[in-house]
Amino acid sequence: LKWQPGEAEMRTTLAGLLARRGDGAKAETHLREAVRLAPGLKAAQFNLGLVLAQQNRYAEAVGFAEAAVRLDGRDPAALD
């Protein structure tokens, strides 16, 4: 597949819908692709962290949550 403008955002939106339906595995797949396509997309990083946390994969989730905070321009250490 060739990358299309807006694909990362569409995948992030689709993942949110899948997660709400209880399909965390498919949501994770779409979010990982969104992060790969657009690593600067804060919503994809943050939502991937949420999906992983819902799967009790906390250690992995923290990295994505911290990435989202960094993209927001805030230092994760400031949240302590």
PDB file with SEQRES, HELIX, SHEET and CRYST1 records, atoms N, CA, C and O in Angstrom:
SEQRES   1 A   80  LEU LYS TRP GLN PRO GLY GLU ALA GLU MET ARG THR THR          
SEQRES   2 A   80  LEU ALA GLY LEU LEU ALA ARG ARG GLY ASP GLY ALA LYS          
SEQRES   3 A   80  ALA GLU THR HIS LEU ARG GLU ALA VAL ARG LEU ALA PRO          
SEQRES   4 A   80  GLY LEU LYS ALA ALA GLN PHE ASN LEU GLY LEU VAL LEU          
SEQRES   5 A   80  ALA GLN GLN ASN ARG TYR ALA GLU ALA VAL GLY PHE ALA          
SEQRES   6 A   80  GLU ALA ALA VAL ARG LEU ASP GLY ARG ASP PRO ALA ALA          
SEQRES   7 A   80  LEU ASP                                                      
HELIX    1 AA1 GLU A    7  ARG A   20  1                                  14    
HELIX    2 AA2 GLY A   24  LEU A   37  1                                  14    
HELIX    3 AA3 LYS A   42  GLN A   54  1                                  13    
HELIX    4 AA4 TYR A   58  LEU A   71  1                                  14    
HELIX    5 AA5 PRO A   76  LEU A   79  5                                   4    
CRYST1    1.000    1.000    1.000  90.00  90.00  90.00 P 1           1          
ATOM      1  N   LEU A   1       0.823  -1.194   0.000  1.00  0.00           N  
ATOM      2  CA  LEU A   1       0.000   0.000   0.000  1.00  0.00           C  
ATOM      3  C   LEU A   1       0.862   1.249   0.000  1.00  0.00           C  
ATOM      4  O   LEU A   1       1.877   1.315   0.692  1.00  0.00           O  
ATOM      5  N   LYS A   2       0.466   2.202  -0.751  1.00  0.00           N  
ATOM      6  CA  LYS A   2       1.155   3.485  -0.766  1.00  0.00           C  
ATOM      7  C   LYS A   2       0.537   4.387   0.298  1.00  0.00           C  
ATOM      8  O   LYS A   2      -0.684   4.424   0.455  1.00  0.00           O  
ATOM      9  N   TRP A   3       1.381   5.112   1.024  1.00  0.00           N  
ATOM     10  CA  TRP A   3       0.911   6.008   2.078  1.00  0.00           C  
ATOM     11  C   TRP A   3       0.060   7.104   1.475  1.00  0.00           C  
ATOM     12  O   TRP A   3       0.398   7.678   0.441  1.00  0.00           O  
ATOM     13  N   GLN A   4      -1.045   7.383   2.134  1.00  0.00           N  
ATOM     14  CA  GLN A   4      -1.952   8.438   1.709  1.00  0.00           C  
ATOM     15  C   GLN A   4      -2.008   9.519   2.782  1.00  0.00           C  
ATOM     16  O   GLN A   4      -1.988   9.191   3.968  1.00  0.00           O  
ATOM     17  N   PRO A   5      -2.078  10.788   2.412  1.00  0.00           N  
ATOM     18  CA  PRO A   5      -2.220  11.847   3.418  1.00  0.00           C  
ATOM     19  C   PRO A   5      -3.454  11.592   4.282  1.00  0.00           C  
ATOM     20  O   PRO A   5      -4.528  11.263   3.778  1.00  0.00           O  
ATOM     21  N   GLY A   6      -3.280  11.746   5.554  1.00  0.00           N  
ATOM     22  CA  GLY A   6      -4.387  11.549   6.477  1.00  0.00           C  
ATOM     23  C   GLY A   6      -4.601  10.118   6.925  1.00  0.00           C  
ATOM     24  O   GLY A   6      -5.471   9.856   7.756  1.00  0.00           O  
ATOM     25  N   GLU A   7      -3.825   9.184   6.391  1.00  0.00           N  
ATOM     26  CA  GLU A   7      -4.030   7.778   6.752  1.00  0.00           C  
ATOM     27  C   GLU A   7      -3.797   7.531   8.241  1.00  0.00           C  
ATOM     28  O   GLU A   7      -4.543   6.774   8.862  1.00  0.00           O  
ATOM     29  N   ALA A   8      -2.786   8.152   8.814  1.00  0.00           N  
ATOM     30  CA  ALA A   8      -2.507   7.952  10.234  1.00  0.00           C  
ATOM     31  C   ALA A   8      -3.672   8.452  11.090  1.00  0.00           C  
ATOM     32  O   ALA A   8      -4.046   7.808  12.070  1.00  0.00           O  
ATOM     33  N   GLU A   9      -4.236   9.582  10.724  1.00  0.00           N  
ATOM     34  CA  GLU A   9      -5.369  10.123  11.465  1.00  0.00           C  
ATOM     35  C   GLU A   9      -6.597   9.216  11.335  1.00  0.00           C  
ATOM     36  O   GLU A   9      -7.323   9.000  12.305  1.00  0.00           O  
ATOM     37  N   MET A  10      -6.823   8.686  10.119  1.00  0.00           N  
ATOM     38  CA  MET A  10      -7.961   7.787   9.912  1.00  0.00           C  
ATOM     39  C   MET A  10      -7.790   6.505  10.717  1.00  0.00           C  
ATOM     40  O   MET A  10      -8.747   6.007  11.308  1.00  0.00           O  
ATOM     41  N   ARG A  11      -6.571   5.970  10.740  1.00  0.00           N  
ATOM     42  CA  ARG A  11      -6.313   4.764  11.515  1.00  0.00           C  
ATOM     43  C   ARG A  11      -6.517   5.022  13.010  1.00  0.00           C  
ATOM     44  O   ARG A  11      -7.022   4.160  13.729  1.00  0.00           O  
ATOM     45  N   THR A  12      -6.129   6.197  13.467  1.00  0.00           N  
ATOM     46  CA  THR A  12      -6.304   6.544  14.876  1.00  0.00           C  
ATOM     47  C   THR A  12      -7.790   6.608  15.223  1.00  0.00           C  
ATOM     48  O   THR A  12      -8.204   6.112  16.271  1.00  0.00           O  
ATOM     49  N   THR A  13      -8.578   7.202  14.367  1.00  0.00           N  
ATOM     50  CA  THR A  13     -10.026   7.280  14.586  1.00  0.00           C  
ATOM     51  C   THR A  13     -10.650   5.892  14.568  1.00  0.00           C  
ATOM     52  O   THR A  13     -11.450   5.557  15.442  1.00  0.00           O  
ATOM     53  N   LEU A  14     -10.291   5.085  13.579  1.00  0.00           N  
ATOM     54  CA  LEU A  14     -10.809   3.714  13.482  1.00  0.00           C  
ATOM     55  C   LEU A  14     -10.433   2.921  14.728  1.00  0.00           C  
ATOM     56  O   LEU A  14     -11.256   2.176  15.259  1.00  0.00           O  
ATOM     57  N   ALA A  15      -9.214   3.072  15.192  1.00  0.00           N  
ATOM     58  CA  ALA A  15      -8.762   2.357  16.384  1.00  0.00           C  
ATOM     59  C   ALA A  15      -9.592   2.730  17.600  1.00  0.00           C  
ATOM     60  O   ALA A  15      -9.908   1.876  18.428  1.00  0.00           O  
ATOM     61  N   GLY A  16      -9.946   4.006  17.710  1.00  0.00           N  
ATOM     62  CA  GLY A  16     -10.795   4.433  18.821  1.00  0.00           C  
ATOM     63  C   GLY A  16     -12.141   3.733  18.797  1.00  0.00           C  
ATOM     64  O   GLY A  16     -12.648   3.312  19.837  1.00  0.00           O  
ATOM     65  N   LEU A  17     -12.718   3.608  17.615  1.00  0.00           N  
ATOM     66  CA  LEU A  17     -14.002   2.922  17.478  1.00  0.00           C  
ATOM     67  C   LEU A  17     -13.871   1.445  17.820  1.00  0.00           C  
ATOM     68  O   LEU A  17     -14.730   0.881  18.498  1.00  0.00           O  
ATOM     69  N   LEU A  18     -12.798   0.820  17.352  1.00  0.00           N  
ATOM     70  CA  LEU A  18     -12.562  -0.592  17.652  1.00  0.00           C  
ATOM     71  C   LEU A  18     -12.356  -0.817  19.145  1.00  0.00           C  
ATOM     72  O   LEU A  18     -12.870  -1.783  19.709  1.00  0.00           O  
ATOM     73  N   ALA A  19     -11.613   0.066  19.773  1.00  0.00           N  
ATOM     74  CA  ALA A  19     -11.361  -0.068  21.209  1.00  0.00           C  
ATOM     75  C   ALA A  19     -12.667   0.042  21.991  1.00  0.00           C  
ATOM     76  O   ALA A  19     -12.883  -0.707  22.944  1.00  0.00           O  
ATOM     77  N   ARG A  20     -13.528   0.957  21.600  1.00  0.00           N  
ATOM     78  CA  ARG A  20     -14.823   1.104  22.283  1.00  0.00           C  
ATOM     79  C   ARG A  20     -15.696  -0.125  22.117  1.00  0.00           C  
ATOM     80  O   ARG A  20     -16.527  -0.424  22.974  1.00  0.00           O  
ATOM     81  N   ARG A  21     -15.507  -0.836  21.018  1.00  0.00           N  
ATOM     82  CA  ARG A  21     -16.263  -2.071  20.781  1.00  0.00           C  
ATOM     83  C   ARG A  21     -15.626  -3.261  21.490  1.00  0.00           C  
ATOM     84  O   ARG A  21     -16.165  -4.367  21.459  1.00  0.00           O  
ATOM     85  N   GLY A  22     -14.480  -3.036  22.127  1.00  0.00           N  
ATOM     86  CA  GLY A  22     -13.812  -4.110  22.852  1.00  0.00           C  
ATOM     87  C   GLY A  22     -12.808  -4.895  22.040  1.00  0.00           C  
ATOM     88  O   GLY A  22     -12.368  -5.960  22.474  1.00  0.00           O  
ATOM     89  N   ASP A  23     -12.434  -4.399  20.872  1.00  0.00           N  
ATOM     90  CA  ASP A  23     -11.469  -5.103  20.029  1.00  0.00           C  
ATOM     91  C   ASP A  23     -10.102  -4.434  20.135  1.00  0.00           C  
ATOM     92  O   ASP A  23      -9.638  -3.773  19.206  1.00  0.00           O  
ATOM     93  N   GLY A  24      -9.474  -4.624  21.287  1.00  0.00           N  
ATOM     94  CA  GLY A  24      -8.183  -4.007  21.558  1.00  0.00           C  
ATOM     95  C   GLY A  24      -7.084  -4.460  20.626  1.00  0.00           C  
ATOM     96  O   GLY A  24      -6.196  -3.677  20.288  1.00  0.00           O  
ATOM     97  N   ALA A  25      -7.128  -5.713  20.202  1.00  0.00           N  
ATOM     98  CA  ALA A  25      -6.077  -6.238  19.328  1.00  0.00           C  
ATOM     99  C   ALA A  25      -6.072  -5.517  17.977  1.00  0.00           C  
ATOM    100  O   ALA A  25      -5.016  -5.120  17.486  1.00  0.00           O  
ATOM    101  N   LYS A  26      -7.246  -5.351  17.386  1.00  0.00           N  
ATOM    102  CA  LYS A  26      -7.326  -4.638  16.102  1.00  0.00           C  
ATOM    103  C   LYS A  26      -7.001  -3.160  16.290  1.00  0.00           C  
ATOM    104  O   LYS A  26      -6.346  -2.551  15.445  1.00  0.00           O  
ATOM    105  N   ALA A  27      -7.458  -2.588  17.399  1.00  0.00           N  
ATOM    106  CA  ALA A  27      -7.140  -1.187  17.684  1.00  0.00           C  
ATOM    107  C   ALA A  27      -5.636  -1.004  17.781  1.00  0.00           C  
ATOM    108  O   ALA A  27      -5.083  -0.052  17.231  1.00  0.00           O  
ATOM    109  N   GLU A  28      -4.977  -1.914  18.479  1.00  0.00           N  
ATOM    110  CA  GLU A  28      -3.519  -1.837  18.615  1.00  0.00           C  
ATOM    111  C   GLU A  28      -2.830  -1.888  17.255  1.00  0.00           C  
ATOM    112  O   GLU A  28      -1.899  -1.124  17.000  1.00  0.00           O  
ATOM    113  N   THR A  29      -3.283  -2.780  16.388  1.00  0.00           N  
ATOM    114  CA  THR A  29      -2.689  -2.903  15.052  1.00  0.00           C  
ATOM    115  C   THR A  29      -2.780  -1.584  14.288  1.00  0.00           C  
ATOM    116  O   THR A  29      -1.799  -1.134  13.696  1.00  0.00           O  
ATOM    117  N   HIS A  30      -3.950  -0.976  14.305  1.00  0.00           N  
ATOM    118  CA  HIS A  30      -4.131   0.288  13.573  1.00  0.00           C  
ATOM    119  C   HIS A  30      -3.325   1.420  14.213  1.00  0.00           C  
ATOM    120  O   HIS A  30      -2.773   2.264  13.507  1.00  0.00           O  
ATOM    121  N   LEU A  31      -3.258   1.441  15.529  1.00  0.00           N  
ATOM    122  CA  LEU A  31      -2.493   2.500  16.198  1.00  0.00           C  
ATOM    123  C   LEU A  31      -0.999   2.347  15.961  1.00  0.00           C  
ATOM    124  O   LEU A  31      -0.299   3.341  15.767  1.00  0.00           O  
ATOM    125  N   ARG A  32      -0.506   1.125  15.976  1.00  0.00           N  
ATOM    126  CA  ARG A  32       0.925   0.923  15.691  1.00  0.00           C  
ATOM    127  C   ARG A  32       1.269   1.402  14.277  1.00  0.00           C  
ATOM    128  O   ARG A  32       2.327   1.990  14.055  1.00  0.00           O  
ATOM    129  N   GLU A  33       0.381   1.150  13.342  1.00  0.00           N  
ATOM    130  CA  GLU A  33       0.614   1.618  11.969  1.00  0.00           C  
ATOM    131  C   GLU A  33       0.531   3.137  11.915  1.00  0.00           C  
ATOM    132  O   GLU A  33       1.322   3.771  11.217  1.00  0.00           O  
ATOM    133  N   ALA A  34      -0.404   3.724  12.632  1.00  0.00           N  
ATOM    134  CA  ALA A  34      -0.516   5.185  12.672  1.00  0.00           C  
ATOM    135  C   ALA A  34       0.756   5.800  13.242  1.00  0.00           C  
ATOM    136  O   ALA A  34       1.247   6.803  12.724  1.00  0.00           O  
ATOM    137  N   VAL A  35       1.290   5.208  14.301  1.00  0.00           N  
ATOM    138  CA  VAL A  35       2.538   5.708  14.905  1.00  0.00           C  
ATOM    139  C   VAL A  35       3.691   5.558  13.927  1.00  0.00           C  
ATOM    140  O   VAL A  35       4.553   6.432  13.840  1.00  0.00           O  
ATOM    141  N   ARG A  36       3.708   4.451  13.189  1.00  0.00           N  
ATOM    142  CA  ARG A  36       4.770   4.242  12.199  1.00  0.00           C  
ATOM    143  C   ARG A  36       4.687   5.299  11.094  1.00  0.00           C  
ATOM    144  O   ARG A  36       5.704   5.854  10.680  1.00  0.00           O  
ATOM    145  N   LEU A  37       3.471   5.570  10.625  1.00  0.00           N  
ATOM    146  CA  LEU A  37       3.289   6.538   9.542  1.00  0.00           C  
ATOM    147  C   LEU A  37       3.535   7.977   9.990  1.00  0.00           C  
ATOM    148  O   LEU A  37       4.090   8.785   9.245  1.00  0.00           O  
ATOM    149  N   ALA A  38       3.114   8.285  11.217  1.00  0.00           N  
ATOM    150  CA  ALA A  38       3.206   9.666  11.704  1.00  0.00           C  
ATOM    151  C   ALA A  38       3.615   9.653  13.179  1.00  0.00           C  
ATOM    152  O   ALA A  38       2.768   9.828  14.055  1.00  0.00           O  
ATOM    153  N   PRO A  39       4.906   9.448  13.460  1.00  0.00           N  
ATOM    154  CA  PRO A  39       5.353   9.360  14.850  1.00  0.00           C  
ATOM    155  C   PRO A  39       5.082  10.632  15.650  1.00  0.00           C  
ATOM    156  O   PRO A  39       5.111  10.599  16.880  1.00  0.00           O  
ATOM    157  N   GLY A  40       4.823  11.732  14.987  1.00  0.00           N  
ATOM    158  CA  GLY A  40       4.532  12.979  15.677  1.00  0.00           C  
ATOM    159  C   GLY A  40       3.057  13.192  15.969  1.00  0.00           C  
ATOM    160  O   GLY A  40       2.670  14.252  16.461  1.00  0.00           O  
ATOM    161  N   LEU A  41       2.232  12.199  15.673  1.00  0.00           N  
ATOM    162  CA  LEU A  41       0.796  12.313  15.912  1.00  0.00           C  
ATOM    163  C   LEU A  41       0.503  11.946  17.369  1.00  0.00           C  
ATOM    164  O   LEU A  41       0.471  10.772  17.738  1.00  0.00           O  
ATOM    165  N   LYS A  42       0.293  12.968  18.171  1.00  0.00           N  
ATOM    166  CA  LYS A  42       0.120  12.793  19.613  1.00  0.00           C  
ATOM    167  C   LYS A  42      -1.032  11.846  19.938  1.00  0.00           C  
ATOM    168  O   LYS A  42      -0.893  10.992  20.814  1.00  0.00           O  
ATOM    169  N   ALA A  43      -2.155  11.981  19.256  1.00  0.00           N  
ATOM    170  CA  ALA A  43      -3.332  11.152  19.553  1.00  0.00           C  
ATOM    171  C   ALA A  43      -3.031   9.671  19.350  1.00  0.00           C  
ATOM    172  O   ALA A  43      -3.488   8.840  20.134  1.00  0.00           O  
ATOM    173  N   ALA A  44      -2.275   9.327  18.318  1.00  0.00           N  
ATOM    174  CA  ALA A  44      -1.940   7.924  18.069  1.00  0.00           C  
ATOM    175  C   ALA A  44      -1.053   7.379  19.189  1.00  0.00           C  
ATOM    176  O   ALA A  44      -1.277   6.272  19.678  1.00  0.00           O  
ATOM    177  N   GLN A  45      -0.053   8.153  19.590  1.00  0.00           N  
ATOM    178  CA  GLN A  45       0.841   7.723  20.675  1.00  0.00           C  
ATOM    179  C   GLN A  45       0.039   7.525  21.963  1.00  0.00           C  
ATOM    180  O   GLN A  45       0.159   6.492  22.621  1.00  0.00           O  
ATOM    181  N   PHE A  46      -0.771   8.513  22.316  1.00  0.00           N  
ATOM    182  CA  PHE A  46      -1.535   8.464  23.560  1.00  0.00           C  
ATOM    183  C   PHE A  46      -2.537   7.308  23.551  1.00  0.00           C  
ATOM    184  O   PHE A  46      -2.634   6.558  24.523  1.00  0.00           O  
ATOM    185  N   ASN A  47      -3.281   7.167  22.449  1.00  0.00           N  
ATOM    186  CA  ASN A  47      -4.286   6.106  22.368  1.00  0.00           C  
ATOM    187  C   ASN A  47      -3.662   4.722  22.366  1.00  0.00           C  
ATOM    188  O   ASN A  47      -4.243   3.784  22.913  1.00  0.00           O  
ATOM    189  N   LEU A  48      -2.501   4.579  21.767  1.00  0.00           N  
ATOM    190  CA  LEU A  48      -1.811   3.291  21.823  1.00  0.00           C  
ATOM    191  C   LEU A  48      -1.439   2.970  23.264  1.00  0.00           C  
ATOM    192  O   LEU A  48      -1.562   1.825  23.699  1.00  0.00           O  
ATOM    193  N   GLY A  49      -0.989   3.967  23.998  1.00  0.00           N  
ATOM    194  CA  GLY A  49      -0.712   3.761  25.417  1.00  0.00           C  
ATOM    195  C   GLY A  49      -1.950   3.311  26.170  1.00  0.00           C  
ATOM    196  O   GLY A  49      -1.871   2.414  27.009  1.00  0.00           O  
ATOM    197  N   LEU A  50      -3.091   3.917  25.884  1.00  0.00           N  
ATOM    198  CA  LEU A  50      -4.343   3.525  26.544  1.00  0.00           C  
ATOM    199  C   LEU A  50      -4.739   2.089  26.207  1.00  0.00           C  
ATOM    200  O   LEU A  50      -5.114   1.320  27.092  1.00  0.00           O  
ATOM    201  N   VAL A  51      -4.656   1.737  24.941  1.00  0.00           N  
ATOM    202  CA  VAL A  51      -5.031   0.379  24.516  1.00  0.00           C  
ATOM    203  C   VAL A  51      -4.123  -0.653  25.184  1.00  0.00           C  
ATOM    204  O   VAL A  51      -4.591  -1.698  25.636  1.00  0.00           O  
ATOM    205  N   LEU A  52      -2.833  -0.358  25.244  1.00  0.00           N  
ATOM    206  CA  LEU A  52      -1.904  -1.289  25.886  1.00  0.00           C  
ATOM    207  C   LEU A  52      -2.191  -1.398  27.385  1.00  0.00           C  
ATOM    208  O   LEU A  52      -2.114  -2.487  27.952  1.00  0.00           O  
ATOM    209  N   ALA A  53      -2.516  -0.286  28.021  1.00  0.00           N  
ATOM    210  CA  ALA A  53      -2.854  -0.314  29.451  1.00  0.00           C  
ATOM    211  C   ALA A  53      -4.111  -1.142  29.688  1.00  0.00           C  
ATOM    212  O   ALA A  53      -4.202  -1.854  30.688  1.00  0.00           O  
ATOM    213  N   GLN A  54      -5.076  -1.058  28.784  1.00  0.00           N  
ATOM    214  CA  GLN A  54      -6.299  -1.855  28.917  1.00  0.00           C  
ATOM    215  C   GLN A  54      -6.003  -3.351  28.804  1.00  0.00           C  
ATOM    216  O   GLN A  54      -6.775  -4.185  29.277  1.00  0.00           O  
ATOM    217  N   GLN A  55      -4.877  -3.676  28.171  1.00  0.00           N  
ATOM    218  CA  GLN A  55      -4.455  -5.073  28.034  1.00  0.00           C  
ATOM    219  C   GLN A  55      -3.474  -5.453  29.145  1.00  0.00           C  
ATOM    220  O   GLN A  55      -2.829  -6.500  29.080  1.00  0.00           O  
ATOM    221  N   ASN A  56      -3.365  -4.597  30.165  1.00  0.00           N  
ATOM    222  CA  ASN A  56      -2.456  -4.810  31.305  1.00  0.00           C  
ATOM    223  C   ASN A  56      -0.987  -4.884  30.884  1.00  0.00           C  
ATOM    224  O   ASN A  56      -0.187  -5.567  31.524  1.00  0.00           O  
ATOM    225  N   ARG A  57      -0.642  -4.187  29.819  1.00  0.00           N  
ATOM    226  CA  ARG A  57       0.738  -4.127  29.330  1.00  0.00           C  
ATOM    227  C   ARG A  57       1.296  -2.749  29.700  1.00  0.00           C  
ATOM    228  O   ARG A  57       1.658  -1.942  28.844  1.00  0.00           O  
ATOM    229  N   TYR A  58       1.349  -2.520  31.014  1.00  0.00           N  
ATOM    230  CA  TYR A  58       1.647  -1.199  31.547  1.00  0.00           C  
ATOM    231  C   TYR A  58       3.046  -0.698  31.199  1.00  0.00           C  
ATOM    232  O   TYR A  58       3.213   0.474  30.863  1.00  0.00           O  
ATOM    233  N   ALA A  59       4.038  -1.556  31.273  1.00  0.00           N  
ATOM    234  CA  ALA A  59       5.415  -1.114  30.999  1.00  0.00           C  
ATOM    235  C   ALA A  59       5.527  -0.563  29.579  1.00  0.00           C  
ATOM    236  O   ALA A  59       6.180   0.454  29.350  1.00  0.00           O  
ATOM    237  N   GLU A  60       4.895  -1.231  28.646  1.00  0.00           N  
ATOM    238  CA  GLU A  60       4.915  -0.769  27.248  1.00  0.00           C  
ATOM    239  C   GLU A  60       4.049   0.476  27.079  1.00  0.00           C  
ATOM    240  O   GLU A  60       4.403   1.382  26.326  1.00  0.00           O  
ATOM    241  N   ALA A  61       2.931   0.521  27.767  1.00  0.00           N  
ATOM    242  CA  ALA A  61       1.999   1.645  27.661  1.00  0.00           C  
ATOM    243  C   ALA A  61       2.644   2.955  28.097  1.00  0.00           C  
ATOM    244  O   ALA A  61       2.399   4.003  27.500  1.00  0.00           O  
ATOM    245  N   VAL A  62       3.462   2.892  29.131  1.00  0.00           N  
ATOM    246  CA  VAL A  62       4.087   4.104  29.673  1.00  0.00           C  
ATOM    247  C   VAL A  62       4.922   4.805  28.613  1.00  0.00           C  
ATOM    248  O   VAL A  62       4.901   6.033  28.519  1.00  0.00           O  
ATOM    249  N   GLY A  63       5.653   4.045  27.818  1.00  0.00           N  
ATOM    250  CA  GLY A  63       6.493   4.655  26.780  1.00  0.00           C  
ATOM    251  C   GLY A  63       5.693   5.476  25.789  1.00  0.00           C  
ATOM    252  O   GLY A  63       6.127   6.553  25.379  1.00  0.00           O  
ATOM    253  N   PHE A  64       4.534   4.980  25.401  1.00  0.00           N  
ATOM    254  CA  PHE A  64       3.702   5.713  24.441  1.00  0.00           C  
ATOM    255  C   PHE A  64       3.040   6.917  25.095  1.00  0.00           C  
ATOM    256  O   PHE A  64       2.897   7.970  24.473  1.00  0.00           O  
ATOM    257  N   ALA A  65       2.638   6.759  26.349  1.00  0.00           N  
ATOM    258  CA  ALA A  65       2.056   7.903  27.067  1.00  0.00           C  
ATOM    259  C   ALA A  65       3.090   9.011  27.227  1.00  0.00           C  
ATOM    260  O   ALA A  65       2.778  10.187  27.045  1.00  0.00           O  
ATOM    261  N   GLU A  66       4.319   8.637  27.566  1.00  0.00           N  
ATOM    262  CA  GLU A  66       5.388   9.633  27.706  1.00  0.00           C  
ATOM    263  C   GLU A  66       5.687  10.305  26.370  1.00  0.00           C  
ATOM    264  O   GLU A  66       5.938  11.509  26.322  1.00  0.00           O  
ATOM    265  N   ALA A  67       5.661   9.534  25.290  1.00  0.00           N  
ATOM    266  CA  ALA A  67       5.900  10.108  23.962  1.00  0.00           C  
ATOM    267  C   ALA A  67       4.826  11.145  23.635  1.00  0.00           C  
ATOM    268  O   ALA A  67       5.127  12.199  23.074  1.00  0.00           O  
ATOM    269  N   ALA A  68       3.579  10.847  23.984  1.00  0.00           N  
ATOM    270  CA  ALA A  68       2.490  11.797  23.726  1.00  0.00           C  
ATOM    271  C   ALA A  68       2.697  13.078  24.522  1.00  0.00           C  
ATOM    272  O   ALA A  68       2.462  14.173  24.012  1.00  0.00           O  
ATOM    273  N   VAL A  69       3.136  12.945  25.764  1.00  0.00           N  
ATOM    274  CA  VAL A  69       3.376  14.129  26.595  1.00  0.00           C  
ATOM    275  C   VAL A  69       4.524  14.949  26.019  1.00  0.00           C  
ATOM    276  O   VAL A  69       4.446  16.177  25.978  1.00  0.00           O  
ATOM    277  N   ARG A  70       5.584  14.288  25.577  1.00  0.00           N  
ATOM    278  CA  ARG A  70       6.712  15.019  24.969  1.00  0.00           C  
ATOM    279  C   ARG A  70       6.266  15.764  23.718  1.00  0.00           C  
ATOM    280  O   ARG A  70       6.694  16.893  23.479  1.00  0.00           O  
ATOM    281  N   LEU A  71       5.411  15.139  22.925  1.00  0.00           N  
ATOM    282  CA  LEU A  71       4.907  15.802  21.717  1.00  0.00           C  
ATOM    283  C   LEU A  71       4.062  17.017  22.061  1.00  0.00           C  
ATOM    284  O   LEU A  71       3.931  17.937  21.254  1.00  0.00           O  
ATOM    285  N   ASP A  72       3.494  17.021  23.250  1.00  0.00           N  
ATOM    286  CA  ASP A  72       2.697  18.142  23.714  1.00  0.00           C  
ATOM    287  C   ASP A  72       3.581  19.260  24.246  1.00  0.00           C  
ATOM    288  O   ASP A  72       3.092  20.338  24.584  1.00  0.00           O  
ATOM    289  N   GLY A  73       4.872  19.004  24.319  1.00  0.00           N  
ATOM    290  CA  GLY A  73       5.813  20.031  24.774  1.00  0.00           C  
ATOM    291  C   GLY A  73       6.022  20.097  26.257  1.00  0.00           C  
ATOM    292  O   GLY A  73       6.641  21.028  26.772  1.00  0.00           O  
ATOM    293  N   ARG A  74       5.492  19.086  26.957  1.00  0.00           N  
ATOM    294  CA  ARG A  74       5.676  19.059  28.406  1.00  0.00           C  
ATOM    295  C   ARG A  74       6.629  17.933  28.772  1.00  0.00           C  
ATOM    296  O   ARG A  74       6.713  16.916  28.084  1.00  0.00           O  
ATOM    297  N   ASP A  75       7.331  18.134  29.854  1.00  0.00           N  
ATOM    298  CA  ASP A  75       8.281  17.146  30.355  1.00  0.00           C  
ATOM    299  C   ASP A  75       7.534  16.117  31.196  1.00  0.00           C  
ATOM    300  O   ASP A  75       6.880  16.494  32.168  1.00  0.00           O  
ATOM    301  N   PRO A  76       7.610  14.799  30.849  1.00  0.00           N  
ATOM    302  CA  PRO A  76       6.915  13.796  31.648  1.00  0.00           C  
ATOM    303  C   PRO A  76       7.302  13.820  33.120  1.00  0.00           C  
ATOM    304  O   PRO A  76       6.481  13.478  33.971  1.00  0.00           O  
ATOM    305  N   ALA A  77       8.519  14.210  33.439  1.00  0.00           N  
ATOM    306  CA  ALA A  77       8.955  14.264  34.836  1.00  0.00           C  
ATOM    307  C   ALA A  77       8.164  15.311  35.613  1.00  0.00           C  
ATOM    308  O   ALA A  77       8.041  15.216  36.834  1.00  0.00           O  
ATOM    309  N   ALA A  78       7.637  16.292  34.922  1.00  0.00           N  
ATOM    310  CA  ALA A  78       6.873  17.349  35.591  1.00  0.00           C  
ATOM    311  C   ALA A  78       5.523  16.842  36.088  1.00  0.00           C  
ATOM    312  O   ALA A  78       4.860  17.509  36.882  1.00  0.00           O  
ATOM    313  N   LEU A  79       5.114  15.657  35.617  1.00  0.00           N  
ATOM    314  CA  LEU A  79       3.834  15.115  36.030  1.00  0.00           C  
ATOM    315  C   LEU A  79       3.913  14.372  37.355  1.00  0.00           C  
ATOM    316  O   LEU A  79       2.882  13.985  37.905  1.00  0.00           O  
ATOM    317  N   ASP A  80       5.129  14.166  37.881  1.00  0.00           N  
ATOM    318  CA  ASP A  80       5.283  13.450  39.178  1.00  0.00           C  
ATOM    319  C   ASP A  80       4.721  14.240  40.308  1.00  0.00           C  
ATOM    320  O   ASP A  80       4.765  13.794  41.454  1.00  0.00           O  
TER     321      ASP A  80                                                      
END                                                                             
